[in-house]
Amino acid sequence: MKVWEIQNAYGIENMHEAERPEPKAGKGQIVVAIRAASLNYRDLITVLGYAGGFPLPLIPFSDGAGEVVDVGAGVSRVAPGDRVCPLFFQSWMDGPITAESRNRPLGGPLSGVLQQKMLLDDYGVAKFPAHLSYDEAATLPCAGLTAWRAVKVEAPVGPGDTVLVQGTGGVSIFALQFAKALGAKVIATSSSDEKLARAKALGADHLINYKTTPDWGAKARELTGGKGVDVVVEVGGENTMGQSIDAARVGGHIVVIGVLGGYSSPVIIPVLFGKNLHIHGITVGSREQFDDMCAHIAKRKLKPVVDKTYGFDDVPDALRLMQAGGHFGKIVVRV
């Protein structure tokens, strides 16, 4: 079967297609024919070698969807023909996150989803809503679940609340969709008026171009009548944390979900504790949270936003689009 590997060194130029033996399901295992994979920023920095330097060769990418094609002895959770998503954390089923539950993520150090058939433990997958295609479902395990955990689990929002989403990448667009479905108002930021117009079409109530309005934290407070926003979905952009703190209301929440702009950002500590802010650092979610999210998506018939789809031979091009930040929502590779 075909796979993509980071082979002898990191870098997009060191990604190569390779052949590996097809897996067979043993006791408690299943084989999933991967139909689609989607890109996250983590996948890009893994390929570039910035995510911790996992042992090579490595099959990258963490987000995918496919069909169960083989089950081993003792498997009862799923059956051949079921449409499922592999879970990012193969060891976090439910309850609060622990050191143990977060130590088996796909796409580094475990093999990722850029392979035609994938061997998994039967508990390491979950079914996705029937109205979604494989392309759409492939966006759920990481980007979708991170956004769901942000606005439903860690900082639950509802009618009367305001959520600020930074940029128009996968997690931010999911957060916009979920927050609107939960009854909240949404402020969207971007450096592109074209992308802001697309965010408005998805339901964003207020738009801020952070290039023309660099003090967008103050603008967000102005848009809320001076109160500030209830929840900021912080993507870790360049020097965004200070603006997020400015935008947040007293007692508000900032949910940190990424490192798009680097690994550090200046923070004015007196404002942080003076506002009594809640800062949440989160990484994806559990299988239980995934199932709750999918039930909500199925009930509301929500559709993930897939901006660009690539063929399996074009993975380097997909990574370069992610690197350039030229996407809106999700980038998908059909396997």
N, C-alpha and C positions, 0 to 999 in steps of 0.2 A: 504494500500500500504506500501511497505518497504521504510525505510529511514535509514540513518546513523546519529547518534546524538553524540555530545559531551554532556554528561549527567550531572552529579553532580560535576565534577571537570575536569580540563584540563589535557591533556596527552593522548598519543596514546592508552595507556591501558584503558582509560576511554571513548573510542569510542565504541558505541554499536549500533547494528541494532535494529530498533523499528518499530512498526506499527502505522500509522496515517491514518485518514479518507481520502479517495480520494477527491480532490478538485473539485468544480463545478464553471464554469465560470459565473460571474455576468456581469452587464453592463460594457462595456469597458474592459473586462478581457478575458484572454484566458487560456487554460490549455495545457501545453506542456508535452508530454511523453518524458522524458529524456532518450536518448539512450546511451550517453557516457559523461564522465566527465574527465577533465585532471587536473593534479596537478601543482600548482605553489608554490614557496617558501612561499608566503603569507599564503597559506592553511596550510602548516606545522607549521609556527609560530602561526597561529590562534589556531590550535589543541593543541599546547604546551602552549598556554596562554600568548605568548609574543606580541600579536598584539593589545592589548588594553583591554583585559578582557571583552568580550561581555557577555551579560546576557545568562545564560544557562537554559534549554537545547538549543543547537544550531545545525542546520543542516549546516555543513561546505561545502567548495569548491565553487569556483567562476566561473570556466570555464566549459562550457558544450554545448551540442547540442542535439536537439531532434525534434520531429514531433508535430505539432499542432493537437490536438485531440478534442478540444471543444472551441467554441467561444461564447461570450455573446452578448447581444443586443448592436447594434451600432458599432460593430467591422467591419472594412473594410480593414485594412492594411494587414491582413493575413487571411487565410482560412484553414479549416481542410485539413490535408495532406501536408501543407507547411513544409519544413525543415528549422529550424531556430536555432539561437543561442541566449540565454538570454544575455543581455548586462550587463557587470560588474557594471557600474554606471546606475542605473535605472532612474536617473534624468538628465543625460547629453546627450542631443540630438544633439546639434550643438553649434557653437560659441566657444569662449574661456571658459576655466574652471573657475568656481566661487565656493564660499563656498557652495552655494545652490546646484549646479550641482554635487558636489562630495559627498553629504551626504547620499546617499542611495546605498551603494555597496552590492553586493551579497556575501554570505559566511561570514557575520559579518559586521554590525549588522543584515542585512536581511538574511532570510533563504537562504542557498546555494543550489547547484544542486545535492547533493547526495540524491535524492528522485526520486521515479519512475514517479511521475507526479507532475508538478509544476504549481502553480497559479501565473500568471503575468499580469500586465497591458499590453494592446496590443501594446503600444508604446515602451515597454521594451525589444523587440526582433528585430532581423534583419535576413534576409535570407542569406544563405551562398552559395558559388559556387557549381554548379550542379555536377562537376567532383570529389568532395570530399566526402569521407565516413563520417559517424557520428564520428568515432574515430578521423579522421583528423580535422574535423570542430570544435570539442570540444577544440582544442588547440588555436583557433583564438581570442576569446573575450578579453583575458588578455595578454597572451604571444605574440601572433601574433600582436595584435593592439599596444602593447607597443613598439615593435620593429619597426613597421610601423611609428608610431609617431616620434620615435627617428630619423630615417634616411630619412624620407620623409616630415615631418611637422616641427619639431623643428630645425633640422639641415639637410636640404635637400642635398642629394648627387647625383652625376652624373659622367659621364666620366671625368677622370683626377683626381678624388678625391680618397682618401684612408681612409678606415674605420678600426678601431681596435675594435675587439670584444673580450671580456674577458670570457674565459671558454667556455663550450659547452652545457650549459643549454638551456632551451626553448627559452628565449628571444634572447640570443646570436646567436643561430643557425638561428632563423628567421631573425635577423639583417644581418647575413651573406648572406642568400638567397635573401633578399630584396635589399641589397646593390649591390650584383652582378647583379641582374636583372636590376638595375638602371644604371649600367655601371661602378660602382666604383671598385677599388681594395680593397681587404680585408686582414688584418693581423689577424690571430687567435692565441689566447694564451690558454694553458692548461698545467696541470701538467702531462698529460698522452700522450705519443707518439702515442699510439693506437687511442686515440680520435682525436689527431691532424691529423692523417692519414685519418680519416673519414671526418674531416673538409676540408681537401684538396680535397677529392673526391666530396665534395659539391661545390668546386670552390674557396676555400681560396687560395690566391696568395702567402702568406708568413706564416710561422708557427714559434711560439716561445714557447718553454717549459719553463715556469716560475720557475720551480724547478731547472733546470740546468742553467738557465739564469735569476737570481733574479733581475738584473737591466734591465728588459725587456722594460722599457720606453726608455732608451738609444738605445737599439737594434732596437726598432721600428723607431726611428729617423734615425738610420743608414740605415735601409731598404728603407727609403724614401729619401735617398741622403742627409740627414742632415736637411731636411725641417721640418719634423714632420708630424703627421697624421692630417687629416682635422677633423675627428670626432672619438671620443672614446665613445663606449657604456660601461659605468661604472656600474658594477653590485654591487658595494659596498662590495667588498671582503676585507680581512684583509690587511690593509695598502696599498690598491691599488690606492687610490686617488693621492698620491705623484708620483707614476709611471705614472699614466694617464696624470698628468700635465707635466711631463717630456717628454712623448711621443707626446703631442699635438703640432702642429705648432703655430706660432704667429698668434693670431686672430682665433684660432681653437675652436672647440666645444667639451665639455664633457657633455654627456647626462647621468644623474644618474638615474638608474631604479630600484635599489634594495638595500638591506642591508644584503647580504649574509655572510659577515664576521663580522658584528657588527654594532653598532649605531654611531660610531665615527671613524674618520681617520685623522691623522695629515696632515695639508696642509701648505706649505711654501707660505705665503701670498705674499711676494715680487715677487716670480716667477709667481703667479697667475695674479697679475695686470701688472707685467712687460711684460708678454706675451699677455696681453689684451684678456684673454680667456673668452669664453662664457660658463657658467655652467648652465645647464638646469636640474631641478628636475622634473620628469614626473611620472604620475600615469595613466596608460592605456590610454583611449581616449573616444571620443564621438561616437554616432551612425553614424553621418555623416562621421567621419573618418573611422569607421568600413566599411561602404558601399564603400568608395573610395578604401580601402585596398582590399575588396573582388572583386571589378571590376578589379584591377590589378592582383590579383591571378588568376581570371578566364581567363583574356587575356593571361597571361603567362603560364597558366596551372601548376602553382607551387603546390607542394605537401609538406605539413608539415611533419617534421621528427618525427615519433612516434617510440620510442625506445623499450618500454615495455608496454604490455597490461595486466591488471588484471581483474578478475571477480569481481562482486559486493560484494561478501563475503570476498574479500581479500584486502579491503581498508587499514587495518593496515600494511600489507606487502608493499603496494605501498608507504605509508608514510615513512616507514623505508628505502626504497630505495632512496627516496628523501633526507632523513636525512643523508644517507651515501654518497650522491653525486655520486652514481654509474651509473647515467644515461647519455645519449647523446640525446639532444633534449627533447622530451616530454614523460611523463608517463601518461597512459590513464587507466581509469576504465570504463568497460562496465556496464551500469546500467541495 
